[in-house]
Amino acid sequence: MVRDTSGKEIKPQPILVTGAHRSGTTWVGKILCASGEAAYISEPLNLWHRPGVMRTPVSGWYTYISMENEAGYLPAFRETLQYRYHLWQEIQSLKSWHDFLRMLRDSNIFFWGKLLEKRPLLKDPFAAFSIPWFVERLNCQVVVTVRHPLAFVSSLKRLGWNFNYYDLLEQPLLMQDCLNPFRQEILSVQQTPNDIIAQGSLLWKLIYQTAYDCQGRHPGVVFVRHEDLSVTPVEGFQRLYEKLGLHFSTKVEDAIKKSSGSENPKELSKTRVHAVRLDSRANLENWKRRLTADEIQRIQELTGDAVVTFYPEAEWR
């Protein structure tokens, strides 16, 4: 038990790693847990999240949570951050051997996280629009991973991942609080359900413009560019460890080198899209062979000035 000088218990501050999906949240979250001080909890806001991890279901991608609609979420997230694993609910939901193995994995993470008083680390790209709530209501330190829109959109194109904007349009509070200025763009893109380039470009702009705008209220939010970590991973993660109050060690450094070294694949298999071992430098160039010149120009036009906020030196060729 950690206590302050007056003897009062100090609860470990949770960490939220978020940003667009396919932006490196898994890699960052795993490396931040490499010291053993934090416990990795994966995507409680994923549409298909396990009830053992978080008992409240979500109805769509990128669910927005604020004080106005938190009634079903706040108690559930507090239980998750206290490592209260809902074993019976999980058992009732099992449908496959894979589900069973995941139950063993998650319950083990919760058991050791609680026993060793680790800091809970929520890796969840789908929390990107809810950053203020996680800071204000759950006292999270927040890390936002940013990936250049060309790399992000090219990854979606390669995997054939469309995005249905009804998941955003059907959230009145999200549209009211965050996305109303973009309503017409969203409605326009929704009319072309097979246009992954337009869908991905707009989603990138919505996520990172909204995340950047909240930094005025919450200056402690940390933004980290995927490209910077890819070029100098050891130095980049060491800085991130310092900002989060985690202890960097040779064990962590070894984990970084294993995950990013040149001996790793230059591109992930489509069947293992969440793997974290990748030649990080080589991966920076993959978008160049995935996108056409016309697609690059469209992404540049659709993401607009939002890119300059994070990539003032951005090159589009």
MOHU-V427675 format. One record per residue. N is the residue number from 0. PHI is phi in whole degrees, 0 to 359 (none if undefined). Layout:
BEGIN
N/PHI  N/PHI
END
This chain:
BEGIN
0/none  1/266  2/230  3/276  4/294  5/271  6/92  7/283  8/296  9/253  10/278  11/297  12/286  13/293  14/241  15/246  16/253  17/221  18/134  19/299  20/298  21/66  22/244  23/97  24/297  25/296  26/302  27/296  28/299  29/296  30/292  31/292  32/266  33/293  34/282  35/89  36/274  37/236  38/251  39/277  40/244  41/265  42/48  43/296  44/263  45/296  46/305  47/250  48/294  49/276  50/295  51/296  52/281  53/212  54/282  55/272  56/285  57/241  58/258  59/196  60/285  61/58  62/301  63/262  64/239  65/220  66/296  67/282  68/232  69/278  70/308  71/275  72/262  73/299  74/298  75/294  76/291  77/297  78/297  79/299  80/289  81/267  82/61  83/268  84/272  85/267  86/297  87/295  88/298  89/293  90/301  91/296  92/267  93/297  94/232  95/205  96/299  97/298  98/300  99/297  100/295  101/293  102/299  103/299  104/298  105/293  106/295  107/293  108/299  109/293  110/299  111/287  112/300  113/289  114/299  115/265  116/55  117/283  118/284  119/292  120/241  121/270  122/261  123/206  124/299  125/280  126/266  127/301  128/277  129/252  130/307  131/303  132/294  133/295  134/285  135/284  136/259  137/242  138/58  139/279  140/278  141/244  142/244  143/251  144/273  145/242  146/235  147/307  148/302  149/295  150/290  151/297  152/293  153/295  154/293  155/297  156/298  157/300  158/273  159/70  160/267  161/282  162/224  163/269  164/286  165/297  166/299  167/268  168/298  169/274  170/247  171/303  172/294  173/297  174/296  175/292  176/277  177/234  178/249  179/302  180/298  181/255  182/303  183/293  184/296  185/296  186/298  187/293  188/294  189/295  190/281  191/237  192/295  193/254  194/269  195/296  196/298  197/292  198/300  199/294  200/296  201/293  202/299  203/303  204/296  205/299  206/295  207/278  208/292  209/295  210/297  211/294  212/296  213/282  214/293  215/298  216/277  217/227  218/295  219/282  220/296  221/258  222/257  223/226  224/275  225/303  226/295  227/295  228/294  229/290  230/281  231/230  232/296  233/296  234/295  235/295  236/289  237/297  238/297  239/294  240/303  241/296  242/296  243/266  244/73  245/262  246/261  247/277  248/216  249/296  250/298  251/293  252/301  253/297  254/296  255/296  256/296  257/294  258/280  259/236  260/291  261/291  262/283  263/279  264/301  265/279  266/208  267/284  268/293  269/295  270/270  271/224  272/288  273/254  274/294  275/246  276/269  277/205  278/289  279/296  280/291  281/296  282/297  283/297  284/262  285/298  286/298  287/294  288/260  289/262  290/252  291/276  292/299  293/294  294/293  295/300  296/296  297/297  298/298  299/299  300/292  301/284  302/275  303/59  304/289  305/300  306/296  307/298  308/302  309/253  310/228  311/297  312/258  313/305  314/249  315/247  316/223
END
